[in-house]
């Protein structure tokens, strides 16, 4: 699946999704240099120190070298979704991803995606589906996050952007 910049720029959501891509992988993330450029600009707007933002970019590209794809302009210019996000749909098409994970669902209307067999999902719905289909694996990945911050703090962070996931997950977590 393609991870949109708005998802990757969200520290907690990106942490969870990138953990899902680590061994053993539950997802195969995809992005483009343009998506990572948007993440960099967002990190700058959020006040991240340049060294931290650059380190994040270097780490994510080093850890997932197979995730980077580039959509040609001759493809993206003819796509029917929001103009500023045509590169995201183009990345999904080129990488043969069936899903775009994004907070900005309105930028990816079904009529623009369906000819390509692609769907857009909110990250909360996406991880909730994974929790339902792979509960043991998902719990293990989130417990990895909880080892760093504790269960209560991890659930609090997840609840901000992934409320349905956090509510469903909470009772299953070791406190």
TASULRA-V372295 format. One record per pair of residues at least 12 apart in sequence whose ideal C-beta (glycine too) atoms are under 6 Angstrom apart, sorted by the first residue. I is the first residue (numbers start at 1). J is the second residue. Records with the same first field share a line. If there is no record, write none. Layout:
I: J + J
This chain:
1: 97 + 99 + 101
2: 30 + 91 + 92 + 97 + 100
3: 29 + 31 + 101
4: 88 + 102
5: 35 + 38 + 39
6: 103 + 104
7: 101 + 123
8: 39
9: 39 + 42
10: 161
12: 157
13: 123 + 161
19: 141 + 144
20: 141
26: 137
29: 64 + 67
30: 67 + 69 + 95 + 97
31: 67
32: 69 + 70 + 91
34: 87
40: 53
69: 91 + 94 + 95
71: 87 + 90 + 91 + 94
75: 90
76: 90
80: 112
81: 108 + 112
82: 107
85: 107
92: 118
93: 116
99: 119 + 121
100: 120
101: 121 + 123 + 126
102: 120
105: 120 + 122
108: 120
124: 162 + 164 + 165
127: 165
128: 164 + 165
139: 172
151: 173 + 175
155: 170
